Amino acid sequence: MPKLWNSLGRQTIETSHLENHAFTKEDFISNTRVGPKLKMSFADMGLSTVINSNNSNSSGKRLSGKIRADFSRLRKWDRHAKSKKNHKFSEPFVLLDAIRSNLGLSESIVEKSALIYRKAVSQRLSIGRSKSVLISAAIYAACRSTNTPRTLRDVADAANVEKKNLQKS
């Protein structure tokens, strides 16, 4: 385990990966605090919300009128938030998965591509560009940064986009 030194010169132990040593399912569950890792290649990053529509609590009892109305409102807002937030990412990430299978890319390259695409969208570089061309450019950039041998032609053919448009993006 790596040892670190804090600002006062005292030796400390890095604890960020102590929880990751689980050899059985029970060890994993008892050591997990927040659930699985975030996946950048999912539109909701793997943090989906599910609000059940059967208007009963966990023991099966029927909810009161006020609580039913509250949950109805929460379901409506949840649907609204999902449709607004995920529409920028759901279509490109489906294409990302298809290109991954065509090119035989590793999971780390897919995650890096998704991160590059998310940064491009957040910096408003996606305006006026096709989603398929932009996700293809993100894949090519991820391949270049990880020294994975893929050419522009390979990525363009796998994504069914023109090489010229891919070069511009």
Legacy VTK file of the C-alpha trace (Angstrom):
# vtk DataFile Version 3.0
C-alpha trace
ASCII
DATASET POLYDATA
POINTS 169 float
0.000 0.000 0.000
1.481 3.376 -0.957
2.345 5.758 1.853
1.780 9.469 1.502
2.998 12.476 3.395
0.588 15.188 4.430
1.381 18.909 4.604
2.613 18.599 8.206
5.201 16.005 7.266
3.309 13.144 8.909
3.031 9.840 7.153
-0.473 8.849 6.065
-1.899 5.803 4.344
-3.935 6.134 1.203
-7.327 4.536 1.835
-8.991 5.114 -1.513
-8.629 1.526 -2.623
-8.924 -0.395 0.641
-12.607 -1.156 0.004
-11.922 -2.707 -3.367
-10.583 -5.978 -1.977
-13.678 -8.157 -2.047
-13.417 -11.823 -2.916
-16.996 -12.846 -2.186
-20.349 -11.227 -2.892
-20.936 -10.650 0.829
-17.566 -8.852 1.182
-18.400 -6.652 -1.773
-21.814 -5.713 -0.411
-20.495 -5.003 3.080
-17.612 -2.860 1.740
-19.587 -0.911 -0.831
-20.773 2.527 0.166
-22.065 4.074 -3.029
-22.666 1.276 -5.517
-21.032 0.591 -8.846
-18.687 2.947 -10.644
-20.065 5.691 -12.830
-20.083 4.804 -16.505
-19.500 7.775 -18.766
-20.714 5.759 -21.746
-24.253 5.532 -20.349
-26.580 8.452 -20.988
-27.439 8.643 -17.274
-23.915 7.566 -16.208
-25.388 4.415 -14.643
-27.419 6.347 -12.058
-30.939 5.688 -13.198
-33.929 6.492 -11.005
-36.921 4.196 -10.811
-40.099 5.407 -9.114
-42.588 2.567 -8.966
-46.073 3.330 -10.228
-48.127 0.971 -8.073
-48.853 3.540 -5.280
-47.867 1.251 -2.415
-45.009 1.354 0.061
-42.305 -1.274 0.514
-44.518 -3.455 2.718
-47.394 -3.386 0.202
-49.697 -0.975 2.042
-51.600 1.538 -0.049
-50.305 5.132 0.142
-52.457 7.983 1.432
-53.919 10.541 -0.997
-51.359 13.291 -0.313
-48.398 10.946 -0.638
-49.851 9.463 -3.854
-50.125 12.963 -5.289
-46.540 13.734 -4.237
-45.239 10.594 -5.913
-47.263 11.309 -9.035
-45.612 14.718 -9.241
-42.163 13.161 -8.619
-42.740 10.604 -11.398
-43.706 13.386 -13.795
-40.604 15.427 -12.947
-38.417 12.330 -13.201
-39.723 11.556 -16.714
-39.274 15.188 -17.713
-35.706 15.351 -16.376
-34.731 12.095 -18.063
-36.052 13.154 -21.445
-34.342 16.581 -21.283
-31.012 15.394 -19.951
-30.510 12.177 -21.860
-31.527 13.227 -25.344
-28.086 14.755 -25.937
-26.350 11.525 -25.003
-28.591 8.532 -25.666
-28.315 8.448 -29.470
-24.531 9.104 -29.645
-23.795 6.495 -26.973
-25.776 3.847 -28.857
-23.601 4.691 -31.859
-20.523 4.568 -29.610
-21.377 1.018 -28.615
-21.867 0.004 -32.249
-18.526 1.500 -33.267
-16.862 -0.187 -30.288
-18.046 -3.572 -31.488
-17.029 -2.834 -35.102
-13.522 -1.715 -34.181
-12.985 -4.066 -31.220
-12.199 -1.257 -28.771
-11.566 -1.770 -25.081
-13.805 -0.465 -22.305
-11.233 2.158 -21.288
-11.235 3.677 -24.779
-15.048 3.730 -24.788
-15.104 5.525 -21.411
-12.473 8.009 -22.573
-14.433 8.651 -25.778
-17.609 9.262 -23.795
-15.753 11.693 -21.534
-14.347 13.581 -24.533
-17.826 13.735 -26.094
-19.386 14.999 -22.841
-16.731 17.721 -22.587
-17.340 18.759 -26.197
-21.081 19.018 -25.575
-20.594 20.955 -22.338
-18.314 23.428 -24.144
-20.981 23.770 -26.838
-18.755 22.380 -29.609
-21.619 20.194 -30.798
-23.600 23.093 -32.233
-23.782 22.732 -36.003
-22.161 19.302 -36.013
-23.656 15.886 -36.484
-23.781 13.727 -33.344
-22.412 10.748 -35.244
-19.449 12.738 -36.583
-18.719 14.227 -33.166
-18.808 10.863 -31.357
-16.588 9.416 -34.094
-14.113 12.250 -33.585
-14.161 11.557 -29.839
-13.395 7.890 -30.514
-10.526 8.810 -32.807
-9.136 11.241 -30.206
-9.378 8.577 -27.499
-7.588 6.081 -29.733
-4.822 8.594 -30.419
-4.383 9.490 -26.733
-4.124 5.817 -25.723
-1.869 4.849 -28.655
-4.469 2.450 -30.058
-3.760 1.893 -33.749
-6.910 3.087 -35.517
-6.858 5.349 -38.549
-9.350 8.012 -39.516
-10.518 5.756 -42.324
-11.141 2.870 -39.859
-13.252 5.053 -37.565
-15.092 6.713 -40.468
-15.961 3.356 -42.032
-17.110 1.889 -38.690
-19.321 4.933 -38.010
-20.523 5.249 -41.601
-19.479 8.909 -41.822
-17.347 10.721 -44.373
-13.652 10.940 -43.568
-13.622 14.613 -44.558
-16.310 15.503 -41.978
-14.491 13.467 -39.359
-11.255 15.349 -40.055
-13.029 18.689 -39.578
-14.464 17.688 -36.236
LINES 1 170
169 0 1 2 3 4 5 6 7 8 9 10 11 12 13 14 15 16 17 18 19 20 21 22 23 24 25 26 27 28 29 30 31 32 33 34 35 36 37 38 39 40 41 42 43 44 45 46 47 48 49 50 51 52 53 54 55 56 57 58 59 60 61 62 63 64 65 66 67 68 69 70 71 72 73 74 75 76 77 78 79 80 81 82 83 84 85 86 87 88 89 90 91 92 93 94 95 96 97 98 99 100 101 102 103 104 105 106 107 108 109 110 111 112 113 114 115 116 117 118 119 120 121 122 123 124 125 126 127 128 129 130 131 132 133 134 135 136 137 138 139 140 141 142 143 144 145 146 147 148 149 150 151 152 153 154 155 156 157 158 159 160 161 162 163 164 165 166 167 168
